[in-house]
């Protein structure tokens, strides 16, 4: 049996015939991803890409959360052998691996989807979304310039919707997300697993090389990722204040007094 260990107890790799499932299972932290979990999702894609017995991967979460992004609690509350993201930078992230995967990757978005989860859902070949799911890009509310989101989202929803979502951090439901072109398929919550499996099977009907080349051409619509700006933004004063305000459950200091609620954004 191949080694299906994803390197963290918070990710499960399950083989269901020729389709593999990567299940984000960290309910006590609302499925927030540690650095080890980000790397584990990337490794799950690599396993399926390299295993002749597997033909597709489905990524999903547990409970009412898909993936809310990275854990903001710090390494002291992460007990899965996680490491400083700065040690490996963006190389630990699964985004490029999903984009380049020759096997189909499907997102079964079961609930809250934001940050890194938002990016994963867009980069998967098909995202099947629960009618209970919500999407949000809260990075600017934390002082972060997310180069991936700014480069990828406009190709899905257009400039106006991208500005709205990325510059306000507002939350949208599944139907609004489909209407604006963020995702294509919405399913009743109780049918999500079956519909995600159906999407994987439909993708597998296509000739593998033809399917991959179509995927490559479509993905060329994305702008290059400005990694330098992203790296600089996570080291600046705005980000420190944004993270501190989030952890202290308050409004960041840059919000004008008349618009402060006293609650975190």
Phi and psi restraints in degrees (value plus and minus 20) as a CYANA .aco file:
   2 UNK   PHI     -79.9   -39.9
   2 UNK   PSI     137.4   177.4
   3 UNK   PHI     -98.7   -58.7
   3 UNK   PSI      88.6   128.6
   4 UNK   PHI    -121.6   -81.6
   4 UNK   PSI      -5.6    34.4
   5 UNK   PHI     -91.1   -51.1
   5 UNK   PSI     103.2   143.2
   6 UNK   PHI    -113.1   -73.1
   6 UNK   PSI     -11.8    28.2
   7 UNK   PHI      65.3   105.3
   7 UNK   PSI     -13.0    27.0
   8 UNK   PHI    -175.3  -135.3
   8 UNK   PSI     121.8   161.8
   9 UNK   PHI     -90.8   -50.8
   9 UNK   PSI     -26.7    13.3
  10 UNK   PHI    -114.5   -74.5
  10 UNK   PSI     -16.0    24.0
  11 UNK   PHI    -146.7  -106.7
  11 UNK   PSI     115.6   155.6
  12 UNK   PHI    -135.8   -95.8
  12 UNK   PSI     115.0   155.0
  13 UNK   PHI    -131.1   -91.1
  13 UNK   PSI      96.5   136.5
  14 UNK   PHI    -140.9  -100.9
  14 UNK   PSI     115.1   155.1
  15 UNK   PHI    -118.2   -78.2
  15 UNK   PSI     102.3   142.3
  16 UNK   PHI    -145.3  -105.3
  16 UNK   PSI      65.2   105.2
  17 UNK   PHI      47.5    87.5
  17 UNK   PSI    -151.4  -111.4
  18 UNK   PHI    -107.8   -67.8
  18 UNK   PSI     -20.3    19.7
  19 UNK   PHI    -127.3   -87.3
  19 UNK   PSI     109.1   149.1
  20 UNK   PHI    -120.1   -80.1
  20 UNK   PSI     129.3   169.3
  21 UNK   PHI    -139.4   -99.4
  21 UNK   PSI     112.0   152.0
  22 UNK   PHI    -127.5   -87.5
  22 UNK   PSI      93.2   133.2
  23 UNK   PHI    -131.3   -91.3
  23 UNK   PSI      98.5   138.5
  24 UNK   PHI     -99.3   -59.3
  24 UNK   PSI      96.7   136.7
  25 UNK   PHI    -153.1  -113.1
  25 UNK   PSI      56.5    96.5
  26 UNK   PHI    -157.6  -117.6
  26 UNK   PSI      42.8    82.8
  27 UNK   PHI     -83.1   -43.1
  27 UNK   PSI     -49.0    -9.0
  28 UNK   PHI     -85.9   -45.9
  28 UNK   PSI     -42.4    -2.4
  29 UNK   PHI    -135.1   -95.1
  29 UNK   PSI       2.8    42.8
  30 UNK   PHI      35.0    75.0
  30 UNK   PSI      16.1    56.1
  31 UNK   PHI      44.5    84.5
  31 UNK   PSI      -1.9    38.1
  32 UNK   PHI     -81.0   -41.0
  32 UNK   PSI     117.9   157.9
  33 UNK   PHI    -108.9   -68.9
  33 UNK   PSI     107.0   147.0
  34 UNK   PHI    -100.6   -60.6
  34 UNK   PSI     152.2   192.2
  35 UNK   PHI     -82.4   -42.4
  35 UNK   PSI     -57.7   -17.7
  36 UNK   PHI     -84.1   -44.1
  36 UNK   PSI     -54.7   -14.7
  37 UNK   PHI     -90.5   -50.5
  37 UNK   PSI     -61.8   -21.8
  38 UNK   PHI     -75.8   -35.8
  38 UNK   PSI     -67.3   -27.3
  39 UNK   PHI     -85.3   -45.3
  39 UNK   PSI     -55.4   -15.4
  40 UNK   PHI     -84.2   -44.2
  40 UNK   PSI     -59.0   -19.0
  41 UNK   PHI     -83.1   -43.1
  41 UNK   PSI     -62.9   -22.9
  42 UNK   PHI     -79.8   -39.8
  42 UNK   PSI     -62.9   -22.9
  43 UNK   PHI     -84.8   -44.8
  43 UNK   PSI     -55.6   -15.6
  44 UNK   PHI     -80.1   -40.1
  44 UNK   PSI     -62.0   -22.0
  45 UNK   PHI     -83.2   -43.2
  45 UNK   PSI     -62.8   -22.8
  46 UNK   PHI     -82.1   -42.1
  46 UNK   PSI     -60.8   -20.8
  47 UNK   PHI     -78.2   -38.2
  47 UNK   PSI     -68.8   -28.8
  48 UNK   PHI     -88.3   -48.3
  48 UNK   PSI     -58.4   -18.4
  49 UNK   PHI     -80.7   -40.7
  49 UNK   PSI     -51.1   -11.1
  50 UNK   PHI    -121.9   -81.9
  50 UNK   PSI     -26.9    13.1
  51 UNK   PHI    -121.3   -81.3
  51 UNK   PSI      95.5   135.5
  52 UNK   PHI     -86.5   -46.5
  52 UNK   PSI     -36.1     3.9
  53 UNK   PHI    -103.9   -63.9
  53 UNK   PSI     -27.8    12.2
  54 UNK   PHI    -136.5   -96.5
  54 UNK   PSI     121.9   161.9
  55 UNK   PHI    -141.5  -101.5
  55 UNK   PSI     -35.4     4.6
  56 UNK   PHI    -179.3  -139.3
  56 UNK   PSI     140.8   180.8
  57 UNK   PHI    -148.9  -108.9
  57 UNK   PSI     117.2   157.2
  58 UNK   PHI    -137.8   -97.8
  58 UNK   PSI     110.1   150.1
  59 UNK   PHI    -128.6   -88.6
  59 UNK   PSI     110.2   150.2
  60 UNK   PHI    -169.4  -129.4
  60 UNK   PSI     156.4   196.4
  61 UNK   PHI    -142.6  -102.6
  61 UNK   PSI    -196.4  -156.4
  62 UNK   PHI    -130.9   -90.9
  62 UNK   PSI     139.0   179.0
  63 UNK   PHI      45.3    85.3
  63 UNK   PSI    -157.3  -117.3
  64 UNK   PHI    -125.3   -85.3
  64 UNK   PSI       0.8    40.8
  65 UNK   PHI    -149.7  -109.7
  65 UNK   PSI     110.2   150.2
  66 UNK   PHI    -101.6   -61.6
  66 UNK   PSI    -105.9   -65.9
  67 UNK   PHI    -164.2  -124.2
  67 UNK   PSI     103.6   143.6
  68 UNK   PHI    -113.8   -73.8
  68 UNK   PSI     -14.3    25.7
  69 UNK   PHI      86.4   126.4
  69 UNK   PSI    -183.1  -143.1
  70 UNK   PHI     -98.9   -58.9
  70 UNK   PSI     133.7   173.7
  71 UNK   PHI     -89.4   -49.4
  71 UNK   PSI     106.2   146.2
  72 UNK   PHI    -120.1   -80.1
  72 UNK   PSI     -12.8    27.2
  73 UNK   PHI    -102.5   -62.5
  73 UNK   PSI     -33.3     6.7
  74 UNK   PHI      72.4   112.4
  74 UNK   PSI     139.9   179.9
  75 UNK   PHI     -83.1   -43.1
  75 UNK   PSI     -40.9    -0.9
  76 UNK   PHI     -87.1   -47.1
  76 UNK   PSI     -38.7     1.3
  77 UNK   PHI    -129.0   -89.0
  77 UNK   PSI     -13.1    26.9
  78 UNK   PHI    -126.1   -86.1
  78 UNK   PSI      96.3   136.3
  79 UNK   PHI    -132.9   -92.9
  79 UNK   PSI       2.5    42.5
  80 UNK   PHI    -131.1   -91.1
  80 UNK   PSI       8.8    48.8
  81 UNK   PHI      53.0    93.0
  81 UNK   PSI       5.6    45.6
  82 UNK   PHI     -88.1   -48.1
  82 UNK   PSI     147.0   187.0
  83 UNK   PHI    -161.3  -121.3
  83 UNK   PSI     145.4   185.4
  84 UNK   PHI     -84.4   -44.4
  84 UNK   PSI     102.6   142.6
  85 UNK   PHI     -75.9   -35.9
  85 UNK   PSI     -51.7   -11.7
  86 UNK   PHI     -81.8   -41.8
  86 UNK   PSI     -40.0     0.0
  87 UNK   PHI     -86.9   -46.9
  87 UNK   PSI     -52.4   -12.4
  88 UNK   PHI    -146.6  -106.6
  88 UNK   PSI     -25.0    15.0
  89 UNK   PHI      38.9    78.9
  89 UNK   PSI    -164.3  -124.3
  90 UNK   PHI     -91.8   -51.8
  90 UNK   PSI     -27.5    12.5
  91 UNK   PHI     -84.5   -44.5
  91 UNK   PSI     -41.5    -1.5
  92 UNK   PHI     -99.5   -59.5
  92 UNK   PSI     -36.0     4.0
  93 UNK   PHI     -98.8   -58.8
  93 UNK   PSI     130.1   170.1
  94 UNK   PHI    -108.3   -68.3
  94 UNK   PSI     -21.9    18.1
  95 UNK   PHI     -82.2   -42.2
  95 UNK   PSI     -72.3   -32.3
  96 UNK   PHI     -83.5   -43.5
  96 UNK   PSI     -57.6   -17.6
  97 UNK   PHI     -83.7   -43.7
  97 UNK   PSI     -60.9   -20.9
  98 UNK   PHI     -84.4   -44.4
  98 UNK   PSI     -62.9   -22.9
  99 UNK   PHI     -81.2   -41.2
  99 UNK   PSI     -54.6   -14.6
 100 UNK   PHI    -117.3   -77.3
 100 UNK   PSI     -22.3    17.7
 101 UNK   PHI     -84.8   -44.8
 101 UNK   PSI     114.1   154.1
 102 UNK   PHI    -102.0   -62.0
 102 UNK   PSI     -43.6    -3.6
 103 UNK   PHI    -108.6   -68.6
 103 UNK   PSI     128.4   168.4
 104 UNK   PHI     -84.0   -44.0
 104 UNK   PSI     119.3   159.3
 105 UNK   PHI    -142.3  -102.3
 105 UNK   PSI     104.3   144.3
 106 UNK   PHI    -134.4   -94.4
 106 UNK   PSI     117.6   157.6
 107 UNK   PHI    -119.8   -79.8
 107 UNK   PSI     105.4   145.4
 108 UNK   PHI    -124.3   -84.3
 108 UNK   PSI      71.2   111.2
 109 UNK   PHI    -103.0   -63.0
 109 UNK   PSI      82.6   122.6
 110 UNK   PHI    -110.5   -70.5
 110 UNK   PSI     -26.9    13.1
 111 UNK   PHI    -198.3  -158.3
 111 UNK   PSI    -159.8  -119.8
 112 UNK   PHI     -71.5   -31.5
 112 UNK   PSI     107.6   147.6
 113 UNK   PHI    -157.1  -117.1
 113 UNK   PSI      93.6   133.6
 114 UNK   PHI    -173.8  -133.8
 114 UNK   PSI     149.6   189.6
 115 UNK   PHI      36.0    76.0
 115 UNK   PSI    -146.9  -106.9
 116 UNK   PHI     -80.5   -40.5
 116 UNK   PSI     -52.5   -12.5
 117 UNK   PHI     -85.9   -45.9
 117 UNK   PSI     -57.5   -17.5
 118 UNK   PHI     -79.4   -39.4
 118 UNK   PSI     -65.4   -25.4
 119 UNK   PHI     -85.6   -45.6
 119 UNK   PSI     -64.4   -24.4
 120 UNK   PHI     -79.2   -39.2
 120 UNK   PSI     -64.8   -24.8
 121 UNK   PHI     -80.5   -40.5
 121 UNK   PSI     -59.5   -19.5
 122 UNK   PHI     -91.3   -51.3
 122 UNK   PSI     -56.2   -16.2
 123 UNK   PHI    -101.4   -61.4
 123 UNK   PSI     -40.4    -0.4
 124 UNK   PHI     -83.0   -43.0
 124 UNK   PSI     133.2   173.2
 125 UNK   PHI     -83.6   -43.6
 125 UNK   PSI     -56.5   -16.5
 126 UNK   PHI    -161.4  -121.4
 126 UNK   PSI     116.7   156.7
 127 UNK   PHI    -130.0   -90.0
 127 UNK   PSI     100.9   140.9
 128 UNK   PHI    -124.1   -84.1
 128 UNK   PSI     103.9   143.9
 129 UNK   PHI    -139.5   -99.5
 129 UNK   PSI     111.5   151.5
 130 UNK   PHI     -82.2   -42.2
 130 UNK   PSI     125.1   165.1
 131 UNK   PHI     -87.1   -47.1
 131 UNK   PSI     -27.2    12.8
 132 UNK   PHI    -116.4   -76.4
 132 UNK   PSI     -25.1    14.9
 133 UNK   PHI     -91.4   -51.4
 133 UNK   PSI     132.8   172.8
 134 UNK   PHI    -152.1  -112.1
 134 UNK   PSI     132.2   172.2
 135 UNK   PHI    -143.6  -103.6
 135 UNK   PSI     124.9   164.9
 136 UNK   PHI    -178.7  -138.7
 136 UNK   PSI     124.2   164.2
 137 UNK   PHI    -141.8  -101.8
 137 UNK   PSI      64.6   104.6
 138 UNK   PHI    -106.9   -66.9
 138 UNK   PSI      -9.6    30.4
 139 UNK   PHI     -77.4   -37.4
 139 UNK   PSI     -64.0   -24.0
 140 UNK   PHI     -86.3   -46.3
 140 UNK   PSI     -42.5    -2.5
 141 UNK   PHI     -91.7   -51.7
 141 UNK   PSI     -34.7     5.3
 142 UNK   PHI    -125.9   -85.9
 142 UNK   PSI     -22.0    18.0
 143 UNK   PHI      69.2   109.2
 143 UNK   PSI      -7.0    33.0
 144 UNK   PHI    -120.3   -80.3
 144 UNK   PSI     118.0   158.0
 145 UNK   PHI    -120.2   -80.2
 145 UNK   PSI      78.2   118.2
 146 UNK   PHI    -104.5   -64.5
 146 UNK   PSI      84.5   124.5
 147 UNK   PHI     -83.5   -43.5
 147 UNK   PSI     -52.4   -12.4
 148 UNK   PHI     -85.7   -45.7
 148 UNK   PSI     -69.4   -29.4
 149 UNK   PHI     -82.4   -42.4
 149 UNK   PSI     -64.5   -24.5
 150 UNK   PHI     -86.5   -46.5
 150 UNK   PSI     -46.7    -6.7
 151 UNK   PHI    -106.1   -66.1
 151 UNK   PSI     -51.9   -11.9
 152 UNK   PHI    -115.2   -75.2
 152 UNK   PSI     -64.0   -24.0
 153 UNK   PHI     -79.3   -39.3
 153 UNK   PSI     -61.7   -21.7
 154 UNK   PHI     -78.6   -38.6
 154 UNK   PSI     -50.6   -10.6
 155 UNK   PHI     -88.0   -48.0
 155 UNK   PSI     -44.4    -4.4
 156 UNK   PHI    -107.2   -67.2
 156 UNK   PSI     -64.3   -24.3
 157 UNK   PHI    -138.9   -98.9
 157 UNK   PSI     -26.1    13.9
 158 UNK   PHI      69.3   109.3
 158 UNK   PSI     146.4   186.4
 159 UNK   PHI     -84.5   -44.5
 159 UNK   PSI     -65.6   -25.6
 160 UNK   PHI     -82.0   -42.0
 160 UNK   PSI     -68.8   -28.8
 161 UNK   PHI     -86.2   -46.2
 161 UNK   PSI     -57.5   -17.5
 162 UNK   PHI     -82.9   -42.9
 162 UNK   PSI     -64.0   -24.0
 163 UNK   PHI     -79.0   -39.0
 163 UNK   PSI     -66.8   -26.8
 164 UNK   PHI     -77.7   -37.7
 164 UNK   PSI     -70.9   -30.9
 165 UNK   PHI     -90.7   -50.7
 165 UNK   PSI     -63.4   -23.4
 166 UNK   PHI     -99.9   -59.9
 166 UNK   PSI     -49.6    -9.6
 167 UNK   PHI    -114.2   -74.2
 167 UNK   PSI     -33.2     6.8
 168 UNK   PHI    -131.3   -91.3
 168 UNK   PSI     -44.4    -4.4
 169 UNK   PHI      49.2    89.2
 169 UNK   PSI       0.6    40.6
 170 UNK   PHI     -94.3   -54.3
 170 UNK   PSI     137.9   177.9
 171 UNK   PHI    -115.0   -75.0
 171 UNK   PSI     119.4   159.4
 172 UNK   PHI    -146.6  -106.6
 172 UNK   PSI     127.3   167.3
 173 UNK   PHI    -103.9   -63.9
 173 UNK   PSI     156.6   196.6
 174 UNK   PHI     -81.5   -41.5
 174 UNK   PSI     -64.5   -24.5
 175 UNK   PHI     -88.1   -48.1
 175 UNK   PSI     -60.8   -20.8
 176 UNK   PHI     -84.3   -44.3
 176 UNK   PSI     -59.1   -19.1
 177 UNK   PHI     -81.1   -41.1
 177 UNK   PSI     -60.3   -20.3
 178 UNK   PHI     -89.1   -49.1
 178 UNK   PSI     -61.4   -21.4
 179 UNK   PHI     -80.4   -40.4
 179 UNK   PSI     -59.7   -19.7
 180 UNK   PHI    -102.8   -62.8
 180 UNK   PSI     -25.9    14.1
 181 UNK   PHI      73.7   113.7
 181 UNK   PSI     -10.9    29.1
 182 UNK   PHI     -85.8   -45.8
 182 UNK   PSI     -61.9   -21.9
 183 UNK   PHI    -156.9  -116.9
 183 UNK   PSI     149.6   189.6
 184 UNK   PHI    -131.1   -91.1
 184 UNK   PSI     -49.9    -9.9
 185 UNK   PHI    -145.0  -105.0
 185 UNK   PSI     109.1   149.1
 186 UNK   PHI    -139.3   -99.3
 186 UNK   PSI     115.2   155.2
 187 UNK   PHI    -148.7  -108.7
 187 UNK   PSI     132.2   172.2
 188 UNK   PHI     -75.5   -35.5
 188 UNK   PSI     120.1   160.1
 189 UNK   PHI     -73.1   -33.1
 189 UNK   PSI     -63.4   -23.4
 190 UNK   PHI     -91.5   -51.5
 190 UNK   PSI     -30.6     9.4
 191 UNK   PHI    -128.6   -88.6
 191 UNK   PSI     -11.1    28.9
 192 UNK   PHI     -81.2   -41.2
 192 UNK   PSI     -66.6   -26.6
 193 UNK   PHI     -81.1   -41.1
 193 UNK   PSI     -64.9   -24.9
 194 UNK   PHI     -84.7   -44.7
 194 UNK   PSI     -59.9   -19.9
 195 UNK   PHI     -91.1   -51.1
 195 UNK   PSI     -54.8   -14.8
 196 UNK   PHI     -87.0   -47.0
 196 UNK   PSI     -60.2   -20.2
 197 UNK   PHI     -83.3   -43.3
 197 UNK   PSI     -60.2   -20.2
 198 UNK   PHI     -82.0   -42.0
 198 UNK   PSI     -62.4   -22.4
 199 UNK   PHI     -81.4   -41.4
 199 UNK   PSI     -61.5   -21.5
 200 UNK   PHI     -82.7   -42.7
 200 UNK   PSI     -63.3   -23.3
 201 UNK   PHI     -83.8   -43.8
 201 UNK   PSI     -59.8   -19.8
 202 UNK   PHI     -83.9   -43.9
 202 UNK   PSI     -59.7   -19.7
 203 UNK   PHI     -83.7   -43.7
 203 UNK   PSI     -54.5   -14.5
 204 UNK   PHI     -95.4   -55.4
 204 UNK   PSI     -28.7    11.3
 205 UNK   PHI     -93.3   -53.3
 205 UNK   PSI     -43.7    -3.7
 206 UNK   PHI     -97.7   -57.7
 206 UNK   PSI     129.0   169.0
 207 UNK   PHI     -82.1   -42.1
 207 UNK   PSI     109.2   149.2
 208 UNK   PHI     -75.3   -35.3
 208 UNK   PSI     -67.3   -27.3
 209 UNK   PHI     -89.1   -49.1
 209 UNK   PSI     -61.2   -21.2
 210 UNK   PHI     -82.3   -42.3
 210 UNK   PSI     -63.9   -23.9
 211 UNK   PHI     -81.0   -41.0
 211 UNK   PSI     -63.8   -23.8
 212 UNK   PHI     -85.2   -45.2
 212 UNK   PSI     -62.1   -22.1
 213 UNK   PHI     -87.9   -47.9
 213 UNK   PSI     -56.6   -16.6
 214 UNK   PHI     -82.7   -42.7
 214 UNK   PSI     -63.6   -23.6
 215 UNK   PHI     -78.5   -38.5
 215 UNK   PSI     -65.7   -25.7
 216 UNK   PHI     -80.5   -40.5
 216 UNK   PSI     -64.8   -24.8
 217 UNK   PHI     -84.7   -44.7
 217 UNK   PSI     -64.0   -24.0
 218 UNK   PHI     -80.8   -40.8
 218 UNK   PSI     -63.1   -23.1
 219 UNK   PHI     -87.8   -47.8
 219 UNK   PSI     -35.0     5.0
 220 UNK   PHI     -89.3   -49.3
 220 UNK   PSI     -30.7     9.3
 221 UNK   PHI     -90.6   -50.6
 221 UNK   PSI     -38.2     1.8
 222 UNK   PHI     -95.6   -55.6
 222 UNK   PSI     121.2   161.2
 223 UNK   PHI     -95.1   -55.1
 223 UNK   PSI     136.4   176.4
 224 UNK   PHI     -79.2   -39.2
 224 UNK   PSI     124.6   164.6
 225 UNK   PHI    -100.3   -60.3
 225 UNK   PSI     107.6   147.6
 226 UNK   PHI    -104.8   -64.8
 226 UNK   PSI      61.3   101.3
 227 UNK   PHI     -88.3   -48.3
 227 UNK   PSI     -53.8   -13.8
 228 UNK   PHI     -83.3   -43.3
 228 UNK   PSI     -62.3   -22.3
 229 UNK   PHI     -86.7   -46.7
 229 UNK   PSI     -61.1   -21.1
 230 UNK   PHI     -80.8   -40.8
 230 UNK   PSI     -68.5   -28.5
 231 UNK   PHI     -80.0   -40.0
 231 UNK   PSI     -60.8   -20.8
 232 UNK   PHI     -87.3   -47.3
 232 UNK   PSI     -56.2   -16.2
 233 UNK   PHI     -88.2   -48.2
 233 UNK   PSI     -51.7   -11.7
 234 UNK   PHI     -98.1   -58.1
 234 UNK   PSI     -21.9    18.1
 235 UNK   PHI    -129.3   -89.3
 235 UNK   PSI     -19.7    20.3
 236 UNK   PHI    -114.4   -74.4
 236 UNK   PSI     157.6   197.6
 237 UNK   PHI     -87.1   -47.1
 237 UNK   PSI     -56.7   -16.7
 238 UNK   PHI     -80.8   -40.8
 238 UNK   PSI     -63.2   -23.2
 239 UNK   PHI     -86.4   -46.4
 239 UNK   PSI     -60.7   -20.7
 240 UNK   PHI     -80.1   -40.1
 240 UNK   PSI     -63.4   -23.4
 241 UNK   PHI     -87.5   -47.5
 241 UNK   PSI     -60.3   -20.3
 242 UNK   PHI     -82.1   -42.1
 242 UNK   PSI     -64.3   -24.3
 243 UNK   PHI     -88.9   -48.9
 243 UNK   PSI     -61.2   -21.2
 244 UNK   PHI     -82.7   -42.7
 244 UNK   PSI     -63.6   -23.6
 245 UNK   PHI     -82.6   -42.6
 245 UNK   PSI     -60.4   -20.4
 246 UNK   PHI     -81.6   -41.6
 246 UNK   PSI     -67.3   -27.3
 247 UNK   PHI     -88.2   -48.2
 247 UNK   PSI     -52.0   -12.0
 248 UNK   PHI    -108.4   -68.4
 248 UNK   PSI     -18.0    22.0
 249 UNK   PHI      35.2    75.2
 249 UNK   PSI      30.9    70.9
 250 UNK   PHI    -157.4  -117.4
 250 UNK   PSI     151.6   191.6
 251 UNK   PHI    -100.4   -60.4
 251 UNK   PSI     116.1   156.1
 252 UNK   PHI     -79.4   -39.4
 252 UNK   PSI     133.3   173.3
 253 UNK   PHI     -87.1   -47.1
 253 UNK   PSI     -40.7    -0.7
 254 UNK   PHI     -95.3   -55.3
 254 UNK   PSI     -32.9     7.1
 255 UNK   PHI     -94.1   -54.1
 255 UNK   PSI     108.6   148.6
 256 UNK   PHI     -74.9   -34.9
 256 UNK   PSI     126.2   166.2
 257 UNK   PHI     -71.7   -31.7
 257 UNK   PSI     -60.2   -20.2
 258 UNK   PHI     -89.4   -49.4
 258 UNK   PSI     -35.3     4.7
 259 UNK   PHI    -128.8   -88.8
 259 UNK   PSI     -15.3    24.7
 260 UNK   PHI     -98.4   -58.4
 260 UNK   PSI     114.7   154.7
 261 UNK   PHI    -122.6   -82.6
 261 UNK   PSI     -32.7     7.3
 262 UNK   PHI      64.0   104.0
 262 UNK   PSI     -24.0    16.0
 263 UNK   PHI    -131.7   -91.7
 263 UNK   PSI     138.1   178.1
 264 UNK   PHI     -94.3   -54.3
 264 UNK   PSI     134.0   174.0
